[in-house]
Structure formats: C-alpha cells, structure tokens
Amino acid sequence: TFDTIAENKARELREAVFRVLPGVTQMQKLRYNGEGLVVMPEDAKDDEETVYGGYDDEGKFVGYAIVNDGPGFQDTIRVIYGYQPADRKVVGMWILESRETPGLGDKIYKDASFVANFDDLAVDPTIVTVKKGTKSAPNEIDAITGATISAKAVARIMNEGHELWDTRLPNLAPRLKPQQPESEK
C-alpha cells in the first residue's frame, strides 16, 4: 500500500500545482542547490528544497508553486500556493493536508470565499489576516469566523514559505525541459 499512497500523493500534488497557477498546462520540478534552481527528474523525491515551475501551452513561464507546512490549531497544515515573482503576488492557494476541526478549521479549504482571498494577494510587506469583512489592502486576507487560528496559521505558513524562497527564485524559472515521447521512456 505504500507505493499506492505515494502515487496518490504525487498525483494530488501535481493537480494542486495546476490549481494554484492559473493558465498552467505543464510543470517541472525544480530544486534549489544553494546557488540556484536546477531541473529535477520527474520521478525524483520531493524535499524542502523542491519548488515547481509552471508553464503555459507554449512553454512560457507562468509562476512557481511552493509547498510549505506548519502548525495549525490541531496539527500540521500543509499548503501549496502559486506565486508570480515578477508581480510579487500569490495567485492561488490549496490545502494539501490538514486535520483542523471539522466544521470550523476545515473551512480553510472548504470555504470558497476564504480560498478566493489568495487569487490575487500581494506578499509585501507580509500577508496579514484581518477580521472578516475588513480587508482593505492588497496583502490582507479575511479571517474565518470561528476559525481565526487556522486562518492565521495559513497566512503564517505562507509568509514563512515566502521568506525562505523569495531570494532563491528568479523572475523566470529554468526553461521548460522538453518532454520525452512515451515511446522513449
């Protein structure tokens, strides 16, 4: 069952990359090697130095999908978000793993209006959670009534991820590596 679980997680991650980066039809794994980003084989194991470059139909760079995790109210929350470095904006967010309280904390992925906070979100100076309905700046997200801790955790996790990756990510990812035809694999 371990292989099946690993395959399902890899599929879910791939689908999440396309979800958080609008317009992306192709992706490639990239790893930070201390000096810059290098293309990884598709079957390479992900780690904390992995980020995903997203590309459109013509192979033009769209943005990065970044995975980060941290503590929530009950347990670890694992987030993936789309980031466009040229605009310094988050363009999508998805919760990969969460065990937050059903009916409250699980709204971080079930509440469409909360998830929509991340469709055009400035990262500067940092992402800030404000009381629901009071969002007035491009870097603010509306909290979830009854799940403020979980909503703030998502913002904190993304801020920590951005702090880690901001200086590592060029405005353009390495060129899209051509895909091998199935017959050559």
C-alpha positions as CSV (number, residue, x, y, z in Angstrom):
1,T,0.0,0.0,0.0
2,F,3.0,2.3,0.5
3,D,3.5,2.7,-3.3
4,T,-0.2,3.3,-3.9
5,I,-0.2,6.0,-1.2
6,A,2.9,7.7,-2.6
7,E,1.4,7.6,-6.2
8,N,-1.8,9.2,-4.9
9,K,0.1,11.9,-3.1
10,A,2.2,12.7,-6.2
11,R,-1.0,12.9,-8.3
12,E,-2.7,15.2,-5.8
13,L,0.4,17.4,-5.7
14,R,0.5,17.6,-9.5
15,E,-3.2,18.5,-9.6
16,A,-2.7,21.1,-6.9
17,V,0.1,22.8,-9.0
18,F,-2.3,23.3,-11.9
19,R,-5.0,24.5,-9.4
20,V,-2.9,27.2,-7.8
21,L,-1.2,28.5,-11.0
22,P,-4.0,29.7,-13.4
23,G,-3.1,29.1,-17.1
24,V,-0.5,26.4,-16.4
25,T,-0.6,23.3,-18.6
26,Q,2.9,22.0,-17.9
27,M,5.1,21.8,-14.9
28,Q,8.6,20.7,-13.8
29,K,10.2,20.0,-10.5
30,L,13.0,22.4,-9.6
31,R,15.4,22.1,-6.7
32,Y,17.4,24.8,-5.0
33,N,21.0,23.7,-4.9
34,G,22.5,26.5,-2.8
35,E,23.3,28.6,-5.9
36,G,20.1,28.5,-8.0
37,L,17.4,26.3,-9.4
38,V,18.1,23.1,-11.3
39,V,15.6,20.9,-13.1
40,M,14.9,17.6,-11.4
41,P,13.9,14.3,-13.0
42,E,10.1,13.9,-12.7
43,D,10.5,10.8,-10.5
44,A,13.0,12.5,-8.1
45,K,11.9,12.6,-4.5
46,D,10.5,15.9,-3.2
47,D,12.1,17.6,-0.3
48,E,12.1,21.0,1.4
49,E,14.3,22.3,-1.4
50,T,11.8,21.5,-4.1
51,V,9.6,24.0,-5.9
52,Y,7.5,23.6,-9.1
53,G,7.8,25.8,-12.2
54,G,4.6,26.2,-14.1
55,Y,4.4,26.9,-17.8
56,D,1.6,27.6,-20.4
57,D,0.9,25.7,-23.7
58,E,3.8,27.5,-25.4
59,G,6.3,26.7,-22.6
60,K,6.3,30.3,-21.3
61,F,6.9,30.6,-17.6
62,V,3.8,31.4,-15.6
63,G,4.9,31.1,-11.9
64,Y,6.1,28.9,-9.1
65,A,4.1,26.5,-7.0
66,I,5.6,26.5,-3.5
67,V,4.8,23.9,-0.7
68,N,5.2,24.8,2.9
69,D,3.8,23.5,6.2
70,G,3.5,24.5,9.8
71,P,1.4,24.1,12.9
72,G,-2.3,24.9,12.8
73,F,-4.8,24.8,15.7
74,Q,-4.8,21.0,15.9
75,D,-2.0,19.6,13.8
76,T,0.3,20.4,10.9
77,I,-1.2,22.2,7.9
78,R,0.5,21.6,4.5
79,V,-0.2,24.4,2.0
80,I,0.7,24.8,-1.7
81,Y,0.4,28.3,-3.3
82,G,1.1,29.8,-6.7
83,Y,3.5,32.7,-6.8
84,Q,4.3,35.1,-9.6
85,P,7.6,36.7,-8.7
86,A,7.5,39.4,-11.3
87,D,4.3,40.7,-9.8
88,R,5.2,39.7,-6.2
89,K,1.7,38.1,-5.9
90,V,0.1,34.9,-4.7
91,V,-2.3,33.7,-7.4
92,G,-3.8,30.7,-5.8
93,M,-3.7,28.5,-2.6
94,W,-4.7,25.0,-1.8
95,I,-4.5,22.9,1.4
96,L,-2.7,19.7,0.7
97,E,-3.1,18.3,4.3
98,S,-5.0,19.4,7.3
99,R,-6.6,17.9,10.4
100,E,-8.2,21.1,11.6
101,T,-11.5,20.9,13.5
102,P,-14.4,19.7,11.2
103,G,-17.0,22.4,10.8
104,L,-14.6,25.2,11.9
105,G,-10.9,24.9,11.0
106,D,-11.6,22.8,7.9
107,K,-13.1,26.0,6.4
108,I,-9.5,26.8,5.3
109,Y,-10.2,24.6,2.4
110,K,-14.0,24.2,2.3
111,D,-14.9,27.9,2.4
112,A,-14.7,29.2,-1.2
113,S,-14.5,32.8,-0.1
114,F,-11.6,32.2,2.2
115,V,-9.7,30.3,-0.6
116,A,-10.5,33.2,-3.0
117,N,-8.5,35.5,-0.7
118,F,-5.4,34.0,-2.4
119,D,-6.3,34.6,-6.0
120,D,-4.6,38.0,-6.3
121,L,-2.7,38.6,-3.0
122,A,0.3,40.8,-2.5
123,V,3.1,39.4,-0.4
124,D,4.6,42.7,0.6
125,P,5.3,43.6,3.3
126,T,3.7,40.3,4.5
127,I,0.4,38.6,4.3
128,V,-1.9,39.8,7.1
129,T,-5.1,38.2,8.4
130,V,-7.8,40.7,9.3
131,K,-11.3,40.4,10.8
132,K,-13.8,39.1,8.3
133,G,-15.2,41.8,6.1
134,T,-12.5,44.4,6.9
135,K,-9.9,43.6,4.2
136,S,-8.8,46.8,2.7
137,A,-5.2,46.3,1.5
138,P,-3.8,44.0,-1.3
139,N,-1.8,42.0,1.3
140,E,-4.8,41.3,3.6
141,I,-7.0,38.2,3.8
142,D,-10.3,37.9,5.6
143,A,-10.2,35.5,8.6
144,I,-12.8,32.9,9.1
145,T,-15.3,33.5,11.9
146,G,-14.8,30.7,14.4
147,A,-11.6,29.5,12.8
148,T,-9.3,32.5,13.2
149,I,-6.4,30.4,14.5
150,S,-6.5,28.2,11.4
151,A,-6.8,31.2,9.0
152,K,-3.9,32.9,10.7
153,A,-1.9,29.7,10.5
154,V,-2.3,29.6,6.7
155,A,-1.1,33.2,6.4
156,R,1.9,32.5,8.7
157,I,2.8,29.3,6.8
158,M,2.7,31.2,3.5
159,N,4.8,34.1,5.0
160,E,7.4,31.6,6.2
161,G,7.5,29.9,2.8
162,H,7.8,33.3,1.0
163,E,10.6,34.3,3.4
164,L,12.5,31.1,2.6
165,W,12.0,31.2,-1.2
166,D,11.9,35.0,-2.0
167,T,15.7,35.4,-2.6
168,R,16.0,32.0,-4.2
169,L,13.5,32.4,-7.0
170,P,14.4,34.3,-10.2
171,N,11.6,36.1,-12.0
172,L,11.9,33.3,-14.7
173,A,12.4,29.6,-13.9
174,P,14.7,27.5,-15.9
175,R,13.4,26.9,-19.4
176,L,10.9,24.1,-19.7
177,K,12.7,20.8,-20.4
178,P,11.1,19.2,-23.5
179,Q,9.0,16.1,-22.6
180,Q,10.1,12.8,-23.9
181,P,7.6,10.9,-26.0
182,E,6.1,7.9,-24.2
183,S,7.8,5.5,-26.5
184,E,11.3,6.8,-25.4
185,K,10.7,6.5,-21.7
